[in-house]
Amino acid sequence: GTIKPKEDFKAEWAAERFKKSMRGIGTDEKMIIKMLVTHDSLQREEIERKYKAMYGELVGSDAQTLTEILCCRDAESINSLSWWYENNFGLSLEDAIDLNLSSDFRRLISETHRKSLA
């Protein structure tokens, strides 16, 4: 079915929820999924713009978070995350990692990510 616009939509609140869902060790995948399926594509685009305005880049250099996300998940979870990331941000997760991390850590994370997709 089609996702309908959320009636009481507030982009700033939604951006804050995404940030909280991705903060620290682990991610709150249930909240991320809930946020994605309760906002239509135009609202998700507005949330993305608000998130960038509030927090900067969508994949920062938070090595601990990326390590948790990519090194502690099975291949199916990483594939789902990669698909979600590219569909929502228009950039592959691997490219985002390459653009936002130091060279040594980027090689470690990229290699881990590639192996999980193999």
JOQUIWO-V623014 format. One record per pair of residues at least 12 apart in sequence whose C-alpha atoms are under 7 Angstrom apart, sorted by sequence separation. I is the first residue (numbers start at 1). J is the second residue. D is the distance in Angstrom with one decimal. If there is no record, write none. Layout:
i = [I	I]
j = [J	J]
d = [D	D]
This chain:
i = [18	94	6	15	6	14	3	5	3	4	5	11	15	3	4	11	15	3	59	12	79	11	61	25	60	61	24	59	71	75	26	75	25	26	70]
j = [32	110	38	47	39	47	37	39	38	39	40	46	50	39	40	47	51	40	96	50	117	50	100	65	100	101	65	100	112	116	68	117	68	69	113]
d = [6.5	6.4	6.1	5.6	5.3	6.4	6.5	5.4	6.8	6.8	4.8	6.3	6.4	6.8	5.5	4.9	5.0	5.3	6.6	6.2	6.8	6.4	5.9	5.9	6.2	5.5	6.1	6.8	6.6	4.8	6.1	6.1	6.2	6.6	6.4]
